[in-house]
């Protein structure tokens, strides 16, 4: 082995030793961080923080769009209670056979299929 090769080998070993020392420092820092706060706790804290952010954003959007929220809630309540509401409205409707939408459409169209 030539002197130049030996010098390159010595420099490479020195770089390897420095890199290994950095890896050891990083591992020690990581272990210390995990002892202070385990991964499960970090995940839980992050998820909780994001959930609060989502709730805060939803409250902000809802306060900016109160009318839309009100109409949506009213529509949902109307849909959920459509049976009882229909029973309340039905006595006021005219008696007889109810007209279907296809009958009304056929009366409205100028072209009859006959």
Residue pairs with C-beta under 8 A, 6 or more apart in sequence:
1 9
37 45
62 69
78 85
106 112
106 113
